[in-house]
Amino acid sequence: MNNKEKIIDYSLSLGFHQIGFGKVVKFENLKKIYEKRIFLEFENPNIEKHINPEEHFIDGKTFITVALSYDLDKKIKLDENQVKVASSMNPDYHIVMREKLNQLLLFTCELLKCNGKTFVDTEGLNDREVAFTSGIGFYGKSSHIISPYLGSNFNIGYLIVDKSLEASILINNDCKDCNICVDACPTGAILGDYRVEAHKCLSYLTQKKHISYNESAMIRDTVYGCDICQRVCPYNHVAGNGSENIFKIDDMLKLSNKKFKEMFRERDFSWRGYSIIKRNIQLNIKNR
C-alpha cells in the first residue's frame, strides 16, 4: 500500500465519505468572478484570501480534500407552532470535521514527514474550488459541487500539506439541460448558467443582519438556511426525518441570549446569534 492509499484508507476509517487530492495553485480563474462579486456582509472582501492558498499556508503543495455527507430532510408539514432550520449536521459540521481533520493531519504529517494545516470553511479560501481541484465532483448550476457518489449534500474540509502527491482526476461533468434547481429557487438566485447571485440566496437572507421589506417577505418556513436546491437535485437522495431541525415557536421565543447560547452552541445556526434567529421566527409567523 503506497502513501496515498494509506491516507485514503485512514480517512475512510475516520468516517469521511470521499477523499481527493489536488495540486495547490492560486485560483486565477476565480479572480474576475470575485472582482464582480457583491460580497456578503460576513465575507472578507480581500480577494486574495479567497483565491490564494499562500495567504493561508506558505509552501503548500497538495490539497487533501474530504467530504462528509449528511441527510437531507424530507419535506415536512409543520404545525402552526413550529419552525425549522435547513438540513444540517448535529452537532455543527465545523466541530465534527475539525476533530476528524486534526486526526488526519497528524496521521499524514507523520506518514509523509511533512507540515500541514486543517481548513473548514471559516478560513475563507474558496473550498468548492478546492474540492473541484481535488476531483471530488463538478460544479452544478446551483454552484454546489456535485459528487457522482454523494450528490451535493456533503460538507467540505481539507488539509494543505507541504508535500507533493499525485492529483486526482478532475470530474468534468455538467448538469446538461437540467434546470430543476433553477426553477425551484424561491428567490431567483440561481441564474441557470452556472452563476448564483449569492446576495439573493434565501440562505443568506436568513443570516444577514439588515433585511429589507421585500427580503423579509421571502423568509418562508425556515428560520436559518435553505436546502431547496439540494432537495430537488436528481443527484441527491432525500432521506432524513428532520426532527432534530424542528423547533417549537413558543419555546424559541422565550429564550434569553444566554440560554440560547447554552442550548445551541454546537448547532450551526448559533453563530449568527439569537437576535437574528428570533427575528426570522417573527417574520416566519408574519408571512404565514
DOFI-355089 format. One line per 8 residues: their letters; for each residue x, y, z of N, C-alpha, C. Coordinates in pm, whole numbers, plus 32768, in hexadecimal, padded with zeros to 4 digits. Example, Ala and Ser with C-alpha at 12.3 -4.5 7.8 and 13.67 -1.06 7.14 Angstrom:
# DOFI-355089
as> 8527 7DC7 830C 84CE 7E3E 830C 8528 7EB6 830C | 8505 7F1F 82C4 8557 7F96 82CA 850A 8003 8313 $
//
This chain:
# DOFI-355089
mnnkekii> 8055 7F88 8000 8000 8000 8000 8058 807D 8000 | 8046 80D5 7F9B 8097 814F 7F97 805E 81B8 7FF6 | 80A1 822C 7FFF 807A 8292 8060 7FEF 82CA 8046 | 7FCE 82E1 7FC8 7F48 8314 7FA9 7EDD 82B1 7FD2 | 7EF4 8233 7FB8 7E94 81CD 7FDE 7E83 81C5 8075 | 7EF1 81D8 80BC 7EEB 81D8 814F 7E99 824D 8183 | 7EAB 82C2 8145 7E5F 8339 816D 7DCB 8326 814D | 7DAD 82EF 80D9 7D22 82D4 80B3 7CE2 8273 8116 $
dyslslgf> 7D29 8207 8133 7CF5 81A1 818E 7CDB 81DC 8219 | 7D39 822E 824A 7D29 8269 82CE 7CB6 82CD 82D0 | 7CA8 831C 8265 7C3C 837F 8261 7BB3 833B 8266 | 7BA5 82CD 8221 7B26 8283 8223 7B0B 8247 82AC | 7B77 821D 82F0 7B67 81E5 8377 7B38 824F 83DA | 7B54 82CF 83BC 7B28 833D 8412 7A96 8361 83FA | 7A5D 832C 838F 79D1 8347 8372 79B8 83A5 82FE | 7A22 83D4 82BC 7A0E 8425 8244 79D9 83CB 81D5 $
hqigfgkv> 798C 8406 817B 7949 83B6 8114 798E 83BD 808C | 79E5 841D 8079 7A2F 8428 7FFB 7AAD 847A 8015 | 7B14 8460 7FC7 7B91 84AA 7FD5 7BCE 84BE 7F4B | 7C10 852F 7F38 7C55 854C 7EBA 7CD2 859D 7ED5 | 7D28 85A5 7E70 7DA8 85E9 7E7D 7DB5 864E 7E0B | 7DE5 86C6 7E2A 7DF5 872C 7DC3 7E76 8779 7DD5 | 7EA9 87AD 7D69 7F21 8801 7D6D 7EFC 888B 7DA1 | 7F4A 88BD 7E00 7F2F 8942 7E38 7F5C 89AC 7DD4 $
vkfenlkk> 7EFB 89F7 7DA2 7F15 8A64 7D43 7EBD 8ADB 7D69 | 7EE3 8B4E 7D38 7E8E 8BC4 7D47 7E1A 8BBA 7CE5 | 7DA2 8BD8 7D12 7D2B 8BCA 7CBF 7D15 8C47 7C69 | 7D6D 8C58 7C08 7D66 8CCD 7BB1 7CE3 8CD1 7B63 | 7CA9 8C5B 7B4A 7C2B 8C54 7AFF 7BB6 8C93 7B4B | 7BC6 8CA7 7BCE 7B5A 8CE2 7C1D 7B6A 8D78 7C33 | 7BDB 8DAF 7C0B 7BF7 8E3B 7C2A 7B8E 8E99 7BF0 | 7B6D 8E89 7B70 7B0A 8EE2 7B32 7A80 8ED1 7B6F $
iyekrifl> 7A62 8E56 7B99 79E1 8E3D 7BD9 79D8 8E8B 7C5C | 7A42 8E88 7CAC 7A42 8ED0 7D2B 7A45 8F67 7D17 | 7A84 8F94 7CAB 7A89 9024 7C90 79FD 905C 7C74 | 79A3 9007 7C41 791A 9030 7C23 78BA 900E 7C95 | 78EB 8FC6 7CF9 7894 8F91 7D62 7861 8FFE 7DBF | 77E3 8FF1 7DE7 77AE 9040 7E56 77C9 8FEF 7ED4 | 7828 901A 7F23 7851 8FCC 7F98 77E3 8FCC 8002 | 77D1 8F59 8040 7771 8F4B 80AC 77A9 8F90 8128 $
efenpnie> 7752 8FB6 8183 777D 900B 81F1 77E0 8FC8 8250 | 77E4 8F44 8251 7844 8F00 82A8 78BA 8EC5 8259 | 78C9 8EEC 81D9 7939 8EBD 8188 79AC 8F22 818A | 7A25 8EEF 8183 7A9B 8F45 8178 7AA4 8F7A 80E9 | 7AA5 8FFD 80D4 7AAB 9034 804C 7B35 902C 800C | 7B98 8FFB 8056 7C1F 8FE9 801F 7C1F 8F71 7FC1 | 7C24 8F8A 7F3F 7C1A 8F1F 7EDA 7C88 8EB8 7EE9 | 7CFF 8EE3 7F0C 7D70 8E86 7F1A 7D53 8E1A 7F81 $
khinpeeh> 7D08 8E3D 7FE8 7CE7 8DDA 8050 7C91 8D69 8018 | 7C48 8D85 7FAE 7BEC 8D22 7F73 7C2E 8CCD 7F06 | 7C98 8D02 7EC9 7CD0 8CBE 7E54 7D61 8C92 7E63 | 7DA5 8CC1 7ECA 7E34 8CA6 7ED6 7E54 8C53 7F52 | 7E74 8BD3 7F43 7E95 8B7E 7FB7 7F0C 8BB2 8007 | 7F65 8BFD 7FC6 7FDA 8C32 800C 7FB3 8C93 807B | 7F3B 8CCB 8071 7F09 8D24 80DA 7EEB 8CD9 815B | 7EE0 8C56 8150 7EB6 8C04 81C2 7F20 8BA1 81F1 $
fidgktfi> 7F74 8B73 8192 7FDD 8B12 81B6 804E 8B1E 814F | 80C4 8B40 8180 8136 8B56 8128 8170 8AD1 80F9 | 8197 8ACC 807C 81DC 8A58 8041 8185 89DB 8039 | 8101 89EE 8032 80A9 897A 8021 80BB 893B 7F98 | 80B5 88B9 7F94 80C8 886F 7F16 8049 8821 7EEE | 8002 87EC 7F53 7F92 8793 7F35 7F18 87B0 7F8B | 7EA2 87B5 7F4B 7E23 87B3 7F94 7DFF 8721 7FAB | 7DDD 86FE 8025 7DA1 867D 8043 7D13 869C 8073 $
tvalsydl> 7CB2 8683 801D 7C2A 86B4 8032 7BCB 8642 8051 | 7B78 8656 80B6 7B1B 85EE 80E0 7A8C 8622 80DC | 7A2F 85C7 80CA 79A1 85E7 80C9 795B 8597 8137 | 7906 85DB 8181 78B9 859B 81ED 7825 85B0 81CF | 77E2 8546 81AB 7757 854E 817D 76F7 855C 81F3 | 7685 8599 81D9 761A 85A3 823D 7593 858B 81FA | 7530 8568 824A 74AB 854B 8215 7461 85CC 81F1 | 7418 85C7 8184 73BC 8632 8162 7332 860E 8197 $
dkkiklde> 72F1 866F 81D7 726E 8654 8213 7201 8645 81AA | 71A9 85E7 81C3 712F 85E0 8173 70DB 865C 818F | 708B 8682 812D 7035 86F7 813F 6FCD 86D8 81A8 | 6FD0 8725 8213 6F79 870A 8285 6F14 877C 8294 | 6E96 8759 82A8 6E30 87BF 82C2 6E39 87E6 8354 | 6E55 8866 836B 6E67 8896 83F3 6DE1 88B8 8434 | 6DDA 88A3 84B7 6D67 88D2 8502 6D6E 896A 850E | 6D01 89A7 8538 6CFD 8A39 8543 6D64 8A6F 85A5 $
nqvkvass> 6D89 8A1F 8605 6DE7 8A4C 866C 6E74 8A17 8653 | 6E96 89FB 85D7 6F1A 89C4 85B8 6F62 8A15 854C | 6FE6 8A19 8557 703E 8A4D 84F0 70B0 89E9 84E1 | 70FF 89FC 8476 716E 899F 8462 71E8 89E8 842D | 725B 89A9 843E 72D5 89D4 83FB 72EF 8972 8389 | 733C 899C 8327 7357 8946 82B4 73A6 88CB 82DF | 73A2 8864 828B 73EA 87E8 82A7 747B 8804 82CB | 74AB 87C6 8334 7535 87DD 8360 7560 876D 83BD $
mnpdyhiv> 75E0 876D 83DB 7614 870A 8439 7600 873A 84C7 | 75EF 86DD 8523 75E4 86FB 85B1 763F 869B 85FE | 76AB 86CF 863D 76CE 875C 864C 7704 879A 85CC | 771C 881C 85D1 774E 886B 8561 77C3 8825 851C | 77BB 8820 8497 7823 87D8 844C 78AD 8813 845E | 78B6 8895 847D 793A 88D0 8495 7981 8889 8509 | 7933 8868 856F 796B 8824 85E4 7994 8795 85C1 | 7937 874D 8580 7950 86C0 855C 79C3 86B6 84F9 $
mreklnql> 79BE 8709 8492 7A24 8705 8429 7AAE 8728 845F | 7AB5 8790 84B2 7B38 87BC 84E6 7B79 874E 8538 | 7B2B 870B 858A 7B62 86A0 85DD 7B9A 862F 8587 | 7B50 8608 8521 7B7E 859D 84C8 7BF6 85CA 8475 | 7BF3 8646 8447 7C63 8679 83F7 7CE3 8682 8448 | 7CD7 86A6 84C7 7D4E 86AC 851C 7D8F 8622 8527 | 7D3B 85BB 8531 7D70 8533 8535 7DB2 850D 84B0 | 7D71 8534 8443 7DA8 8516 83BE 7E2B 8561 83A8 $
llftcell> 7E33 85DC 83D9 7EAE 862A 83CB 7F22 85E9 8418 | 7F08 85BF 8492 7F71 857D 84E0 7FA3 84FF 849A | 7F46 84B0 8469 7F6A 8434 8422 7FBC 8454 83A5 | 7F8D 84B6 8357 7FCE 84D7 82D8 8059 8511 82ED | 8066 856B 834D 80E8 85AA 8366 814E 8546 8398 | 8121 84E8 83E9 817C 847F 8419 81A2 8422 83A7 | 8143 8402 8351 815B 83A8 82E1 81B8 83E6 827A | 819F 8464 8257 81EA 84A5 81EB 8260 84F8 821D $
kcngktfv> 826C 8505 82A1 82D5 855A 82DB 82C7 85E9 82A4 | 824F 861F 82B4 8232 86A2 827B 81EB 86FA 82E2 | 81D1 8776 82B9 8181 87D1 8309 80FF 87EF 82C0 | 8098 8817 830B 801A 8834 82CA 7FBD 8881 8324 | 7F45 889D 82F0 7EE1 88EA 8339 7E56 88BA 8310 | 7DF9 88BE 836E 7D6F 8896 8353 7D1A 8910 832F | 7CB4 88FA 82DA 7C5A 8964 82AF 7BCA 8932 82AE | 7B72 8981 82EC 7AE3 8960 82EB 7A92 89E0 82D8 $
dteglndr> 7A8B 8A11 825C 7A2E 8A7B 8236 7A51 8B06 826A | 7A71 8B14 82E9 7A7B 8B98 8327 7AF7 8BE5 82FD | 7B5B 8BA2 82C5 7BD7 8BE7 82A2 7BC7 8C42 8228 | 7B6A 8C24 81D0 7B4C 8C80 8163 7B78 8C55 80D9 | 7BD7 8BF8 80CD 7BFC 8BC5 8049 7B83 8B7E 800D | 7B6F 8B8D 7F8C 7AF8 8B54 7F4C 7AFC 8ABC 7F50 | 7AB2 8A82 7FAF 7ABB 89F1 7FC4 7A7A 89A0 7F56 | 7A1C 89DB 7F0D 79E0 8992 7E9D 7A45 8981 7E2C $
evaftsgi> 7A96 89E7 7E16 7AFF 89DA 7DB0 7B6A 8976 7DDE | 7B87 8974 7E60 7BE3 8910 7E96 7BAD 8884 7E7B | 7B2C 8871 7E94 7AEE 87ED 7E7E 7AEF 87C7 7DEB | 7AD0 8826 7D93 7AD5 880A 7D03 7B63 87E8 7CD8 | 7BC4 8836 7D05 7C50 8820 7CE3 7C80 8797 7D13 | 7C42 8766 7D7D 7C6A 86E6 7DB8 7C1C 8670 7D80 | 7BC7 8687 7D1C 7B7F 861A 7CDD 7B0B 85E4 7D2C | 7AD4 8635 7D8A 7A62 8607 7DDA 79E2 8605 7D86 $
gfygkssh> 79D4 8666 7D2B 795B 866E 7CDB 7963 86DE 7C77 | 78F0 8703 7C40 78E9 876D 7BDC 7889 87D9 7C09 | 7894 884E 7BCF 783B 88BD 7BF1 77B1 88A6 7BB5 | 774A 88AF 7C0B 76C1 88AD 7BDA 7691 893A 7BBE | 761C 8946 7B83 75E5 89CA 7B67 75C6 8A17 7BE6 | 75B5 89CF 7C54 759C 8A0E 7CD5 761C 8A43 7D16 | 768E 8A2A 7CD4 7715 8A4C 7D03 774B 89E8 7D6A | 76F7 898B 7D98 7729 8921 7DEE 7782 88C2 7D9E $
iispylgs> 77E3 8885 7DE2 782F 8819 7DA5 77DC 879A 7DB0 | 77C8 8758 7D3F 7779 86DD 7D3C 77D6 8666 7D29 | 77D7 860E 7D8A 7825 8593 7D80 77CF 8528 7D3E | 7806 84DE 7CDD 77BA 8470 7CA1 7793 8405 7D06 | 77D9 8404 7D77 77C1 839D 7DDE 7767 83CF 7E4F | 7774 844F 7E73 7730 8484 7EE8 76C2 84E8 7EC8 | 76BA 8517 7E4D 7664 8587 7E2F 76A6 8608 7E5D | 7656 8668 7E89 768E 86E8 7EB6 767F 86FF 7F4C $
nfnigyli> 7638 86A7 7F90 761F 86BB 801F 7690 8682 8073 | 7702 86C5 806B 7775 86A1 80BD 77C0 871F 80E4 | 7807 8718 8153 7859 8786 8181 78EA 876D 8158 | 7931 87DA 813D 79BA 87D4 810A 7A1D 87FB 8177 | 7A87 87AE 8182 7AF8 87D1 81D6 7B76 87A8 818D | 7BE6 87E2 81B1 7C60 87BD 816A 7CDD 87DF 81BA | 7D48 879E 8192 7DCD 87BD 81C4 7E1C 87FE 8154 | 7E78 8856 8178 7EE3 887F 811D 7F64 884D 815C $
vdksleas> 7FB0 87FF 8110 8030 87CC 8141 80A0 87F6 80E3 | 8118 87FD 8119 818B 882A 80CA 81D6 87B4 808B | 818A 8752 8060 81C1 86DB 801E 816F 86C2 7F9F | 81B2 86A4 7F31 816C 868C 7EB3 8138 85FD 7EAA | 80B8 85F1 7E89 8079 8570 7E6F 8032 8578 7DE9 | 8022 8509 7DA7 7FE0 8507 7D25 7F50 8536 7D32 | 7F29 8590 7CDA 7EA0 85C7 7CDF 7E3B 8563 7CAA | 7DC1 856D 7CDE 7D52 851B 7CAC 7D25 854F 7C24 $
ilinndck> 7CE2 84FA 7BDA 7CAD 8521 7B57 7C34 857C 7B6B | 7C30 85EB 7B24 7BBF 8647 7B2F 7B40 8609 7AF5 | 7ACF 862B 7B31 7A4D 85FC 7B00 7A0C 8670 7AB5 | 7A05 8666 7A33 79D7 86D5 79E0 794A 86BF 79A9 | 78F4 8683 79F9 7867 8675 79D1 7821 86FD 79D5 | 77A6 8701 79AA 7755 877A 79B8 76C2 8753 79C7 | 766E 87B6 79DB 75E0 879D 79F4 7590 878E 7973 | 75D2 87A1 7903 7591 8796 7880 7513 87EE 787B $
dcnicvda> 74A2 87B6 7855 7428 8807 7845 73D3 880E 78C3 | 7403 87D3 7930 73B5 87D4 79AC 73B2 8861 79E9 | 733C 8890 7A09 732A 8914 7A47 72CE 890C 7AC1 | 72C8 8896 7AFD 726B 8883 7B6D 728A 88E2 7BDF | 730B 88F1 7C03 732E 894A 7C73 7316 89DC 7C4E | 732C 89FD 7BCF 7314 8A86 7BA0 7281 8AAA 7BB3 | 7229 8A50 7B8A 7199 8A68 7B94 7168 8A67 7C24 | 71AA 8A19 7C79 717C 8A09 7D03 71AB 8A78 7D60 $
cptgailg> 7215 8ABF 7D3C 724C 8B26 7D94 71E4 8B92 7DAE | 71BD 8BA9 7E2B 714F 8C05 7E4A 716F 8C98 7E34 | 71EF 8CBA 7E2B 7214 8D47 7E1C 7252 8D66 7D94 | 725E 8D01 7D3D 729A 8D17 7CBA 7330 8D2E 7CBF | 736F 8CFF 7D29 73FF 8D15 7D39 7452 8CC0 7CD9 | 741E 8C4C 7CAF 7465 8BF2 7C55 7443 8C1B 7BC6 | 74A5 8C48 7B7B 748C 8C86 7AFA 7480 8C24 7A86 | 74B0 8BA9 7A9A 74A1 8B44 7A31 7519 8B34 79D8 $
dyrveahk> 757A 8B8E 79E2 75F4 8B84 7991 766F 8B6C 79E9 | 7657 8B21 7A56 76BF 8AFE 7AB6 76ED 8B77 7B07 | 7699 8BDD 7B0F 76B3 8C4F 7B65 7642 8C5A 7BCB | 7669 8C84 7C43 7608 8C99 7CAE 761F 8D24 7CEA | 75B4 8D70 7CFA 75BF 8DF2 7D3D 75AD 8DD9 7DD2 | 761F 8DC5 7E15 761C 8D99 7EA1 75D1 8DF9 7EFC | 75D3 8E7A 7EDC 758F 8EDB 7F32 74F8 8ED0 7F2B | 74C5 8E82 7EC9 7435 8E6B 7EBF 740C 8DE4 7EFA $
clsyltqk> 746C 8D91 7F1A 7450 8D09 7F4A 7402 8D0E 7FCD | 739A 8CBD 7FD7 7347 8CBA 8050 739A 8C97 80CB | 73FB 8C3F 80BB 7451 8C1C 812C 7497 8C98 8163 | 74C9 8CED 8108 750B 8D68 8134 74A9 8DC8 8174 | 7430 8DD3 813B 73CE 8E30 8172 73AC 8E0D 8202 | 73AF 8D8C 8224 7392 8D64 82AE 7406 8D7F 830C | 747A 8DA3 82D5 74F0 8DB8 8328 751E 8E4A 8333 | 74F2 8E9E 82D4 7523 8F28 82D4 74E0 8F79 8343 $
khisynes> 7527 8FDF 8371 74F5 9030 83E1 7483 908C 83B8 | 7495 90CF 8348 7432 9132 831D 73E7 90FD 82A3 | 7366 90F8 82AF 7314 90BB 8246 72A8 911E 821B | 7295 912A 8198 7232 9188 8163 71A5 9150 816F | 7143 91A5 8155 70B7 9178 815A 709E 9109 80F4 | 70D0 911D 807B 70BC 90B7 8012 7102 9035 8036 | 717A 9040 806F 71C4 8FC8 8097 717E 8F80 810A | 7143 8FCC 8165 7101 8F8E 81D8 708A 8F3A 81AC $
amirdtvy> 704C 8F60 813D 6FDA 8F15 810B 7003 8E8F 80D0 | 7085 8E81 80B0 70B6 8E05 8075 70D7 8D9B 80DF | 70E2 8DC4 815E 70FC 8D62 81C8 7081 8D09 81D1 | 7095 8C8A 81B7 7023 8C30 81AB 7015 8BDA 8227 | 701F 8B55 8218 7006 8AFD 828A 7086 8AD3 82D2 | 70F4 8B1B 82B5 7170 8AFB 82FB 71A7 8B7A 833B | 71E9 8B6B 83AC 7220 8BDF 83F1 72B8 8BE6 83E6 | 72F2 8B84 83A5 7382 8B89 838C 73A3 8B2D 8317 $
gcdicqrv> 73E4 8B65 82B1 7413 8B15 8242 73A5 8AF4 81DF | 73CD 8AAC 8176 7370 8A7D 8111 73AF 8A04 80CC | 7361 899A 80BA 7396 8923 8077 733E 88FB 8000 | 72EE 8959 7FCF 7291 8938 7F63 72DA 8906 7EE8 | 7343 894E 7EBC 7389 8926 7E42 73CA 889D 7E51 | 73EC 8878 7ECB 7428 87F5 7EE1 73BE 8787 7EE7 | 734D 87A6 7F25 72E4 8741 7F31 72A8 871B 7EAA | 72AB 8778 7E4A 7270 8759 7DC7 72D6 8721 7D64 $
cpynhvag> 7356 8726 7D85 73BE 86F9 7D28 73B5 8662 7D10 | 73B1 8635 7C93 73A6 85A6 7C75 741C 8553 7CA9 | 748C 8593 7CC5 7500 854A 7CF9 74F2 8529 7D8C | 7495 856B 7DD0 7489 855B 7E60 7417 84FE 7E87 | 742B 84BF 7EFB 73C6 8466 7F33 7392 84A6 7FB4 | 7313 84C1 7FB9 72D6 84FF 802F 72AD 8491 8090 | 72ED 8490 8105 72DC 841D 815D 72BA 8440 81EE | 72E7 84B4 8221 72D8 84D0 82AF 724A 84F0 82D8 $
ngsenifk> 722A 84DB 8358 71A3 84FA 8389 7197 858A 83BA | 7209 85CC 83CF 7208 865B 83EE 71DD 8680 8479 | 71C3 8621 84D2 718D 8641 8555 71EB 869A 85A7 | 726D 8685 859A 72CC 86D3 85E9 72DA 8763 85B5 | 729F 877F 8541 72A6 8805 8508 7224 8853 8518 | 71C7 881B 8564 7145 885C 857A 713A 888B 860C | 7109 8906 861D 7101 8940 86A3 7078 8980 86B9 | 704C 8980 8736 6FCE 89C0 8758 6FE2 8A57 8765 $
iddmlkls> 6F8C 8AA2 8724 6F97 8B34 8724 6F95 8B6C 87B2 | 6F35 8B3F 8803 6F29 8B74 888C 6FA9 8B5D 88DB | 6FE3 8AE7 88CD 705E 8AC7 8916 70D2 8B1F 88EA | 70DA 8B38 8868 7149 8B87 8833 713E 8C1B 8859 | 70C5 8C51 8855 70B4 8CE0 886D 70C6 8D09 88FF | 70BB 8CAC 895B 70C7 8CCF 89E8 7155 8CC0 8A1E | 71B4 8C9C 89C7 723D 8C89 89F3 7282 8D0E 8A0E | 72E1 8D0C 8A69 733E 8D7C 8A79 73B6 8D64 8A1F $
nkkfkemf> 7407 8DCB 8A08 7481 8DB9 89B8 74DA 8D4F 89F5 | 74E7 8D53 8A78 753D 8CF3 8ABD 750B 8C65 8AAB | 7487 8C52 8ABA 744D 8BCC 8AAD 745A 8B9B 8A1D | 7447 8BF5 89BD 7456 8BCF 8930 74E3 8B9B 8916 | 7548 8BE2 8947 75D2 8BB9 8933 75EF 8B32 8976 | 75B6 8B1F 89EE 75CA 8AA1 8A37 758C 8A2C 89ED | 7515 8A40 89B8 74CB 89D3 8978 7500 89B0 88EE | 752D 8A17 88A5 754A 8A01 8817 75DA 8A1F 87EF $
rerdfswr> 7636 8A23 884F 76C0 8A48 882F 7702 89E5 87CD | 76CC 896C 87C4 7706 890A 8767 76B2 88F9 86EA | 7656 8954 86D1 7608 8951 8656 763A 89BF 85F8 | 7633 89A5 8575 766E 8A01 8516 762C 8A8B 8515 | 75AA 8A92 8537 7565 8B11 8531 7584 8B6E 85A6 | 75C5 8B3B 860E 75DC 8B8B 8687 763D 8BFE 866F | 7693 8BF1 860A 76FA 8C57 85F6 76C0 8CDF 85CE | 7646 8CE1 8595 760B 8D60 856D 75C7 8DA7 85E2 $
gysiikrn> 75B8 8D60 8652 7582 8DA1 86C9 74EB 8D98 86D4 | 74BB 8DA5 874D 742D 8D94 876A 73D7 8E00 872A | 740A 8E7B 8721 73B9 8EE9 86EE 738C 8ED0 865E | 73E5 8E9B 860B 73C2 8E80 857F 7362 8E0A 8575 | 737B 8DA0 85C1 7321 8D2D 85BF 7296 8D55 85F0 | 7290 8DA4 8659 7210 8DD3 868E 71C8 8E2A 8627 | 7211 8E83 85E4 71D5 8ED5 857B 7198 8E7F 850D | 71E2 8E17 84E4 71B1 8DC1 8479 7134 8D73 84A2 $
iqlniknr> 712F 8D4B 8520 70B7 8D07 8552 703F 8D65 854A | 7053 8DE1 8571 6FE7 8E43 856E 6FBA 8E60 84DF | 701B 8E65 8482 6FF8 8E78 83F4 6FAE 8DFE 83BF | 6FD9 8D89 83EC 6F98 8D0D 83C2 6F05 8D0F 83EB | 6EE8 8D3B 8465 6E5F 8D42 8495 6E10 8DA7 8443 | 6E4C 8E1A 842A 6E0A 8E86 83E0 6DE8 8E5B 8350 | 6E40 8E0C 8314 6E2F 8DE8 8286 6DD1 8D72 8270 | 6DA2 8D34 82D9 6D4C 8CBE 82C8 6CC0 8CE6 8299 $
//
